[in-house]
Amino acid sequence: MTQQRITVIRGDGIGPDIINATTQILDKVGCDFAYDYADAGLVALENHGELLPQATLDLIAKNKIALKGPLTTPVGEGFTSINVSLRKQFKLFANLRPVLSFKGTKARYEDIDIITVRENTQGMYSGLGQVVSEDGNEAEAMSKITREGAEKIVTFAYEMARREGRKKVTAVHKANILKSTSGLFLKVAREVGERYPDIESAEMIVDNTCMQLVMNPHQFDVIVTTNLFGDIISDLCAGLVGGLGMAPGANIGEDCAIFEAVHGSAPDIAGKNLANPTSVILAAVQMLEYLNMGEKAEKVRAALKDVIESGDRTTRDLGGQAGTTEFTQAILERL
């Protein structure tokens, strides 16, 4: 077997700290990856004069797998979101955001295990029809949903549910108001659901979904929805298990996948050995599962779980006093 090459984007702020922790863990568990490091975000803007250099895109295209830390897109300065650009460039149509309860996080709920499957390329984030009037008094944007895009993401959600032995898929929509776009998504979701009689199919309006997630989150298993709703819901779900520091993300296409920490770059604590690397470690676990390295994935998850549950050298956001390096060392010792 040839050695698996991974494109690694350290990212901005705390990105290098948490990515370094994660690659140590991957090496310790015996993955034998070759890492090709690439720049994106503010560090790329500083070094290469652009947020997303062509050399980085070429490396991702070559290796087909990337692991990335948080990236900063300057706000309100005309820059396109780097994450959106990557998803479009590599046709990463599915965004997987799992949340899982870990004892010891002081989260408000226990026994949460929900996966949000978010359509990644259409809807309000497609960037179509963005217009601001010359006088600055009117703005427009266009949402576009296609039958093909909706069928692709809903089928992906059901196939994943079946593969992982999950029992229920809930399609989240706003078809009562957005009758054209959300209406088409719901129609297709119903059609796809009929092909999977072994899995319970449900549907829920997005505002009610948000309320139900707060009141009774255990009714949810797999949620599938459109781009904007998925962005909001997946962050809400992260709040159920302790915040974005506990939530990984995977962007998956036909032949390429990018795994990421979903939180921000936290420049205020960058380089201070304070960051919790859990989000990107769990993203690496997703990457291992994607690469059919399930046994190694489970070892990493079990080691991480034990560190957090026992409170052994946990970071401050987890109620401890340790830094990134000490937290990482506790995981390495268990591995």
MOZILIN-V705920 format. One record per helix or strand. SS is the DSSP state (helix for helix, strand for strand). FROM is the first residue (numbers start at 0). LEN is the number of residues. If there is no record, write none. Layout:
BEGIN
SS:FROM:LEN / SS:FROM:LEN
END
This chain:
BEGIN
strand:4:5 / helix:14:14 / strand:33:5 / helix:41:7 / helix:53:10 / strand:64:4 / helix:81:8 / strand:93:7 / strand:112:7 / strand:122:1 / helix:123:3 / strand:130:2 / strand:138:2 / strand:143:1 / helix:146:17 / strand:167:6 / helix:180:13 / strand:199:6 / helix:205:10 / helix:216:3 / strand:221:4 / helix:226:14 / helix:243:3 / strand:247:5 / strand:256:5 / helix:266:3 / helix:277:13 / helix:293:17 / strand:314:1 / helix:315:3 / strand:321:1 / helix:323:11
END
